């Protein structure tokens, strides 16, 4: 760690303008501060380990710290604030209408939110000391009880959801030059369809680290089936479905339509016989959606469940099941699912004598 040089605490204070707010009945003060000063005054109280008021933090993850360090060394910094609790009783904060003065005392401000980011900054400073001169936003409370600290911590970590990573490309239009956009977007769609209680794929997507038996469709299968179609020259862009919400709705409504045909026959609920819960079946369905159905819906200017059901019009008497695909390899099964869904398009065509020439 770089040596942080500070004079005697009684002589060294950081004074700056601040913005006063309240978290319920808790006063809070927000201002900018040098990274060097932030890491100097902070400390972490871990719940279940440290017996002091405000101990709400988890044990640090070394892997996460390494990623944050590398992120900072790549030239990035944080725009969201670090939330601290001033606990030093010998050197109180000094406040007036315009400025706050913070004694630069080591281990005087308990971290409520941002411990991994601070440790990542500290690790990055070991390699590039000048990082310590950059400024970050700090929100400072003082003398919080454990209950108050826990309320703030839970508000940040449970009530607020992070913005989907791929949404930045919808906002700033930077898809063309980012090779990871399609993967990020497919992952974001998978997360939203898996978490939405109204989604036909609710709790059906298996994410890495989820318990055994949770989820049916592997995340890797979902991403692999969608990735190329979400790229700048893929089918979603061709029908001008470029945004996260529209893409998610089209995929969700497609499976809702299929579910509507399969559910009355008790096949949708069958993990062993629902062909769309298998990798080959799911991928075949996505092939049909992206290669044929998207354009058909765009033609009708509708991606609603009602429109998709009218296009599919599957016969309940001949619903394809996984039993029908047993004994075939994955590639063949995928093709058969695509062909099965595609057959609904030709069955809806008019007879030759109904065409106008």
Secondary structure, DSSP 8 states (H G I E B T S, - for coil): --------GGG-EEEEE-EEEEETTEEEEEEEEEHHHHHHHEE--BTTT--STT--B----HHHHHHHHHHHHTT----S-EEEEE--SSS--EE-SSEEEEE--TT-EEEEE-HHHHHHHHHHHHH-GGGGGSEEEEEEEES--HHHHHHHHHIIIII-----TTHHHHHH--GGG-TTHHHHHHHHHHHHHHH-TTSTTTT-EE-TT--TT--SEEHHHHHHHHGGGGSTTSHHHHTT--SHHHHHHHHHHHHHHHHHHHHTTT-TT-TTT-GGGSHHHHHHHHHHIIIIIHHHHHHHT---HHHHHHHH---GGG---GGGGTTS-HHHHHHHHHHHHHHHHHHTS--GGG---
